[in-house]
Structures are given as C-alpha cells and as structure tokens.
Amino acid sequence: SLFLADINQERVVNETYKKNLMSLNKFVMVKFLQDTMVNPVDSEWFGFYKAGQGKDLETLQESAIYKEDRLGLAEMDSARKLVFLASDGDHLQFTREWFNKNLLPYIR
C-alpha cells in the first residue's frame, strides 16, 4: 500500500500523525493467529520482516519505527497505552464472547 509508508512515518516524520496517535488513551491491536489475508501476521502488531529478506521477523520493539519513536509507540508503550491482543481465528473472525471479553472493555 502506498499510503502506509507515509502513515507509518517510513519516509518522513509527520508530527501531526504522531501527536494524534499519542492522544489515544489506549491503542488496541489484535493479531489473528490464523490470518490468511495479512502477511506477515505479526504486522498486525507492527512487526515485519527484517530488512532485505522475507523470512525472519522482527517485533515492533526491534523496529526502527519503535526505536526512533517515529509514531510515538515507544512512549505509548512506556506509558502502558499499547494493548496487544491475539485471537486464534482468521482475519477479523472472532466470537461475540471474545469481543465482549477482550475488546468491549476498551470502548466503554
């Protein structure tokens, strides 16, 4: 996607994007462990392939986006504003019970 590089601050840091993201009380990310649409699945938590290859993965915390705090994610992580949830299903497939238990508390 052409716009993701801009949103993820990969080309240039846009302080407005960073400020807006950091204004969240919580940033809840859901990784669908059996996802057949998103590749790699770890990108649902800002992980991705290590540079120059397509096999070994790096976590968000190992990435330049985090280490250079381009999006404010490191600061948000330190402030316990990042929430990493996992669901065993395919892309956006979860039960009402899972939603009520895991996501609903963050939107009330």
Protein Blocks (a to p, Z undefined) as FASTA:
>chain_A
ZZlmmmnopmbccfklmmmmmmpmbdcddddfkbckbccfklmnopacdehiakbccdfk
lpmklmnomnommmmmmnopaccdddfbdehiacfklmmmmmmmmmZZ
